[in-house]
Structures are given as structure tokens and as C-alpha cells.
Amino acid sequence: MISFEVDVALLLFAAFLIGGAAAYGLRLRMERRRLERLAHAALFTIDLTERPRPAPRVAPAPEPVAAPPEPPPAPELPLDLPPTPTVVRRRAPKEAERRPEGTPGTPPPRLDAPEGAPDDLRRIKGIGPQNARRLNELGIYHLRQIAAWTPDEVRWVGAALAFPGRIEREGWVAQAQALVAEDQGTAE
């Protein structure tokens, strides 16, 4: 009886192997046919016919233009004229000082350099490293400068920093006044 069960098991195993090999062969054959169809379609979709190239366009020759007449000689000026005034050139404003036409408000007083050590403007909520750098470029280095801003100056700084209304919403001036008062209280 055992030999019958072994024979059946061997036959089932052989059938399994033959079926697996047949399925693998069919799968390879189907894949090959799919690739052949793709290659055939790609070959016949490429237009290999030669088309005549259009002739290069040549611009027409420009018509000759008559030379403009020479200007008349400048009249001679009398020698007793006052000397020409010298032109005083103002320095070009820094990028941060430039503002487009129609920017509201007036610029606040600025410093060329901080008086002593500059304050950490990032102590004000809403001023990060980039805004602190941009305020420094505008000549704002100290909390007391921000604490002294008028509403007109706040509008100008908001427009110069490209976020109008934010300074009022976040209360930079009130925060700066509180921080200045706190710093003066600890200094005494």
C-alpha cells in the first residue's frame, strides 16, 4: 500500500513540475510576442520618408538710407557768461532704502551703524533672523528705535519689508516698548 501512495505522490510531483515548466514556457512566449508587437508598431510609426526641406528664407536687402543732414554749427557764446555750475551727485540709495513710488508712510530715523552693541530684534515675536537682518539693512538696530515708531513709520517699514499690516497685527511697537522698559528696569 505504501508503494501505491509513493507512486501517486511521485506522479503528482511530476505533473506539478511539467505544469510549471509549461506555464513558464507559455509566459516567455507571450512576453516575446508582446515585445515583437511593440517593436513592429514602433517600426511602422516612424516616418522614414524624406521630405524636402524648405529653402532658407533670405531677408530682402535693406534700402539705402540717406545720411541725416549735419547739424548747423553751434552759435558762439559770449565769453562773459558765468561758469557752468558743478553737478553734485548724491550717492545711490542702498537697495533696502529704495522704495517704489506710492509707498505709504515716512521712513523712520535710521542709524548708519549700531550705537554700541545692536539689540537682538528677534526678541520681538514676529521678527525672525531674516526680518532682523532686513531691519538692520534699513538702519534699525535697537529696540528703542522700534518702540519710537509712529503709525506712519510703521506703514513705511511694513511696505519696505513687503508685509504691510503685519507690524500692527503682531504689535511690534508695543512689544518693543515693553522690552525697552524691562531692560531699563533691570539696568537700574
C-alpha positions as CSV (number, residue, x, y, z in Angstrom):
1,M,0.0,0.0,0.0
2,I,2.9,2.3,0.7
3,S,4.3,1.8,-2.7
4,F,1.0,2.9,-4.2
5,E,0.9,6.1,-2.2
6,V,4.6,6.8,-3.1
7,D,3.8,6.2,-6.8
8,V,0.8,8.6,-6.7
9,A,2.9,11.2,-4.9
10,L,5.7,10.9,-7.5
11,L,3.1,11.2,-10.3
12,L,1.6,14.3,-8.7
13,F,5.0,15.8,-8.2
14,A,6.0,15.0,-11.8
15,A,2.7,16.6,-13.0
16,F,3.4,19.7,-10.9
17,L,6.9,20.1,-12.5
18,I,5.6,19.5,-16.0
19,G,2.8,22.0,-15.5
20,G,5.1,24.6,-14.0
21,A,7.6,24.2,-16.9
22,A,4.7,24.5,-19.4
23,A,3.4,27.6,-17.8
24,Y,6.8,29.2,-17.7
25,G,7.3,28.5,-21.4
26,L,3.9,30.0,-22.3
27,R,4.7,33.1,-20.3
28,L,8.0,33.6,-22.1
29,R,6.3,33.1,-25.4
30,M,3.6,35.6,-24.6
31,E,6.2,38.1,-23.5
32,R,8.2,37.7,-26.6
33,R,5.1,38.2,-28.8
34,R,4.2,41.4,-26.9
35,L,7.7,42.8,-27.4
36,E,7.6,41.8,-31.1
37,R,4.2,43.7,-31.5
38,L,5.7,46.7,-29.8
39,A,8.8,46.7,-32.0
40,H,6.6,46.2,-35.1
41,A,4.3,49.1,-34.1
42,A,7.3,51.3,-33.3
43,L,8.9,50.5,-36.6
44,F,5.9,51.4,-38.7
45,T,5.0,54.5,-36.8
46,I,8.4,56.1,-37.6
47,D,8.1,58.1,-40.8
48,L,11.2,57.3,-42.8
49,T,10.2,59.1,-45.9
50,E,12.4,62.0,-46.8
51,R,10.7,65.3,-47.0
52,P,12.1,68.2,-49.0
53,R,13.5,70.9,-46.7
54,P,12.2,74.3,-47.2
55,A,14.6,76.8,-48.8
56,P,16.1,79.1,-46.3
57,R,14.5,82.5,-46.2
58,V,16.6,85.3,-47.3
59,A,15.8,88.8,-46.0
60,P,15.5,91.4,-48.7
61,A,18.4,93.8,-49.0
62,P,17.8,96.9,-47.0
63,E,17.0,100.0,-49.0
64,P,19.8,102.6,-48.9
65,V,19.0,105.3,-46.4
66,A,20.2,108.8,-46.9
67,A,22.5,110.1,-44.3
68,P,20.9,112.7,-42.0
69,P,22.0,116.3,-42.6
70,E,24.8,117.6,-40.5
71,P,23.5,119.9,-37.6
72,P,24.4,123.5,-38.0
73,P,27.4,124.7,-36.1
74,A,26.7,125.8,-32.5
75,P,26.5,129.5,-32.1
76,E,29.4,131.1,-30.4
77,L,28.7,132.2,-26.8
78,P,30.0,135.4,-25.3
79,L,32.9,134.9,-23.0
80,D,31.4,136.8,-20.1
81,L,29.0,134.0,-19.1
82,P,29.2,132.7,-15.6
83,P,30.9,129.4,-15.2
84,T,28.9,126.2,-15.5
85,P,27.7,125.1,-12.1
86,T,29.3,121.9,-10.8
87,V,27.0,118.9,-10.6
88,V,26.8,117.3,-7.2
89,R,26.0,113.7,-7.4
90,R,24.1,112.1,-4.5
91,R,25.0,108.6,-3.5
92,A,22.7,106.0,-4.8
93,P,20.5,104.7,-2.0
94,K,21.1,101.2,-0.8
95,E,18.7,98.5,-2.0
96,A,16.9,98.5,1.3
97,E,16.5,102.3,1.2
98,R,14.8,102.2,-2.2
99,R,11.1,102.1,-2.2
100,P,8.6,102.1,-5.1
101,E,6.6,105.1,-5.8
102,G,3.4,105.3,-3.7
103,T,4.9,103.5,-0.7
104,P,2.8,104.7,2.2
105,G,4.2,106.5,5.2
106,T,7.5,108.1,6.0
107,P,10.8,106.3,6.8
108,P,11.8,106.2,10.4
109,P,15.1,107.7,11.7
110,R,17.9,105.3,10.7
111,L,21.4,104.7,12.0
112,D,24.4,104.2,9.9
113,A,25.8,101.7,12.5
114,P,24.5,100.4,15.8
115,E,25.2,102.6,18.8
116,G,27.2,100.1,20.9
117,A,26.1,96.5,20.6
118,P,23.0,96.0,18.5
119,D,19.9,94.7,20.3
120,D,18.6,91.2,19.5
121,L,15.5,92.3,17.5
122,R,14.4,88.6,17.4
123,R,13.1,89.1,21.0
124,I,10.0,90.6,19.4
125,K,7.6,87.9,18.4
126,G,7.2,88.0,14.6
127,I,10.8,89.0,13.9
128,G,13.0,86.1,12.8
129,P,16.6,86.1,11.6
130,Q,15.7,87.2,8.1
131,N,13.5,90.1,9.3
132,A,16.2,91.1,11.8
133,R,18.7,91.2,9.0
134,R,16.4,93.2,6.8
135,L,15.7,95.7,9.6
136,N,19.4,96.1,10.1
137,E,19.8,96.9,6.4
138,L,17.2,99.6,6.9
139,G,19.3,101.1,9.7
140,I,17.1,99.7,12.6
141,Y,19.5,98.1,15.2
142,H,17.9,98.8,18.6
143,L,14.6,98.0,20.3
144,R,14.2,101.7,21.3
145,Q,14.1,102.6,17.6
146,I,11.1,100.3,17.0
147,A,9.5,101.5,20.3
148,A,9.6,105.1,19.0
149,W,7.9,104.3,15.6
150,T,4.8,106.4,14.7
151,P,1.9,104.8,12.8
152,D,3.2,106.5,9.6
153,E,6.6,105.0,10.1
154,V,5.1,101.6,10.8
155,R,3.3,101.7,7.5
156,W,6.5,102.6,5.7
157,V,8.6,99.8,7.3
158,G,5.8,97.3,6.6
159,A,5.8,98.3,2.9
160,A,9.6,98.2,2.8
161,L,9.7,94.7,4.3
162,A,6.9,93.7,1.9
163,F,4.3,92.7,4.5
164,P,2.1,95.7,5.2
165,G,-0.2,95.4,8.2
166,R,1.9,92.6,9.9
167,I,3.7,95.0,12.2
168,E,0.4,96.4,13.5
169,R,-1.2,92.9,13.8
170,E,1.8,91.5,15.8
171,G,2.2,94.6,17.9
172,W,5.9,95.1,17.3
173,V,5.9,98.7,18.7
174,A,4.1,97.6,22.0
175,Q,6.4,94.6,22.3
176,A,9.5,96.8,21.8
177,Q,8.2,99.4,24.3
178,A,7.7,96.6,26.9
179,L,11.2,95.1,26.2
180,V,12.8,98.5,26.5
181,A,11.0,99.2,29.8
182,E,12.0,95.7,31.0
183,D,15.7,96.3,30.0
184,Q,15.7,99.7,31.7
185,G,14.2,98.1,34.9
186,T,16.9,95.5,35.1
187,A,19.7,98.1,34.3
188,E,18.8,100.2,37.3
